[in-house]
Amino acid sequence: MRRIADASMDSLDRMFHALVRALRTKHPALLSTPFTVGELHQQILPYRHFRRELELETNQEYEFVLMELLTGARGYLDVDDRLRDELGKELAAGSPEPSRVREFVDAQVSVNAAAQTKVPASATPARAQAAQQPRVSGSMPTSAAAADASDGASLCRYCGGNLPAGRSMNYCPHCGQNLQVLNCPACGAEVEAGWKFCVSCGKAVV
C-alpha cells in the first residue's frame, strides 16, 4: 500500500524516512553501525522497490536525491569528508552527474543517531520482523528463499512474506518480485541466483 504523501516533506526527507523505516524493518543492526554506499544504493533502498514511496519518476532523480543525502545534508547521515566534499562539488556543478554516486560504493556511512529519532515509529508486520538480518553485506541471500525464520519458514527477501515450502519459485506470490535475480553491489548489474561473481564487473557477490 502506498503511503499518503506528507506535503511538508521534500524528496530528501522522504528518502531519509524511507531509509530509516527500511532499516528498522529488515536491518535494525545497521541503525547503529556503518554500511556502504553500495549497500544503500543497491540493497537497502534500491530505486526499483522504493520509487513509489519516494515519489521519484526516474532513476536519475533518485540518484540526485541520494547524492544529496550522501553529502550529509541536514545531518541525516554521518559521512566522511571525502564523500561530503566530492559529491557536494558535483551537486554545485553546472551540470551535475548523478551517477557519480556509483564511484563511492565502498565508502561507509551511518545513520545519525539524533536524526533517526525524528522518524515516526510505525507498526512492523510480524513476517517482516522475522526477516530481519544483522548485516547486509556478505549476508544478502542468493537463492529464492531470502532468509529462514526461527521456525524454519522461508521468507521473501523483498516483502518478508512466507514462501510455500517444497516448491521451486521464480517470483514471490505476495509482492511479485523476481526471486532468482539480485543486483551486483558494485555496478548494479543483474546477478542470477547461485552466481558468485558479477559477469559485468567481476566483483564477488557472495
N, C-alpha and C positions, 0 to 999 in steps of 0.2 A: 504494500500500500504506500502510495506516495505521501510524504509529509506535507502538511499545509505550509505554504511559504510564509515566512515572517518578513514583513515589509521593512522592518528595522534592520535587517541583516543584509550585508552585501555578499559578493561571491567569496571573499576571503573568510568572512565569518562563517559562512555555510560550510566551506571546506574544512575549517578547523573543527567545527562542531561535529561534522560527519566523521572526521578522523578520530576524535575522542570517543564517539559512540562506537565506532568500529573496534577500537582497541578495548573498550570496556566489554564488548560482547564476545570477541574472539581471541584477543591477545592482551589480557589485563596486565601481564607482567611488563609489557612494553610501555605502560603508562609511567613507569619509574626507571626504565633502563633505555639506553640508546638503541636506535635501529638505523639502518642505512637508507639513503635516498632511494636506492634501487628497490628496497623492500616496500617503502612507502608508495612509490610510483607504480610498481607492478603487482604487488601482492596485498598490501593493506588497504589502499584506496585507489584501485585501478579505475580509470575513466569509464571503461565499458560497463562496470557494475554500479557506478555511483553517478552517472551523468544526469539522471532524472532528479535525484536528491540534491545535486549541486546546481541544477538548473543551468547547465552549460551545454551549448548546442554542438560544439566541436571539440576535438581533441586539442586543437591549438589553443582554444580558450582555456581549457583545463590546464594546459602546461603553463600558460601565462600566470594563472592564479597560483599554481603550485610553485612557480618560480618566486612569486612574491612571498608566499608562505615560508619558503626556504631561506629568505633573507633575514628571517627573524622578525618580520613585520608584526607590530602590535604586541610583541613579546609572547606570541603564541608558541613558538619553538625556540629552544636553545640551540644555536648553531655556531660553528666556528667562524673565525674572522675571514678565512678564505672564501667560504661559501657566501657569507654576507656581502663581502666586497665584490667578488666576481659577478654574482647574479644581480647585485644592486647596480653595478655598472651596465650590465646588459639591459636591465629594465629602463635605465635612464638614457640608453642609446636611441637615436632617431628611429631605427628600425630593429627593435629587439628580436632576437631569435629564440622563441620559447623552447625549442628542442635542446637548448644548451643544458637543461637540467639533466639530460642523459649523460653528460660528461662527468657528473658528480655522483654516479651510482654507488660508489664505495664510501662517500662522505657520511659521517654519522651525525644524527640529530636526535633531540629528545623533546618530549612534550614539557612545556613549562609547568611546574607544579601549581603555581598560583593561577595560571590561565585555565587549566583544566577544571578547576573547581567552579568556574563560572558557567560551565556547560551543564544544563539541567540534566538530572538523572532521569532515565526512562526505564520502563519495565523491560527486563531481559527475558525472552522466552526460554523455557527450560531446555529445549532442544539446542538453542544457541549456547547456553551455558555449558552443556555437555561437550560442545565442540571447541571450547576454549583451549588454546595451546600456549605454552610458556614462551616460545620463541617462534619467529617467522623464518629466519634464515636457517637453512640446513634441516628444517623440520617440516617444510611445506610438503604436503602429500603429492605423490606422483601416480597414484592409482585412482580408480573410480571412487573408492571409499576414502574420504578426506581424513577421517580420524576415527578412532574407536572410543566410544564412550565407556564409562566404567562398567556398564552392564554388558559390554561386548557388541553393542549395536553399531552399525556403520552409519556415518553421517556425511551429508553433502558438505564439501569444503566451502561452498558459497553461502548457503542459507541455513545450514545446520540441521536440515530435515533428515529424518530417518530413512535410510535406503533399504529396500526389501532385501532380505537375506537370501543367499543361494541363487541369485540371478546376476547375469552379466549385463551391465547397463552402460550406455554411452551418454545418456542425458538424465539429469535429475528429474524425478516425477513431480517435484514440488515447485522448482523455480525454472526448469528447462535449460539450465546451463550445461555445456558440454563437459562431462567429467573426464574425458580422455585427453584433454588439452590443457597445458599450463603455459605460462609465458616466461621466457628467459629473464632473470633478474637484471641482466646487464643490458641487453639490446631490445627486449620486448618481443622477440620472435616467438612463434608458437613452438612448444616443445611437447611432443606426444608422451603419453604415459609409458614409463619404463626407460626413457632415454636418460642417459647420464650426462650428456654434453649437448650444448646448443649447436645445431647444424649451421647456424648463421655466423656466430662469433667464436664458437669453440669453448665458451665458458662452462665450467661444471655446474650442473643444476641440481645435483643431489648431494 
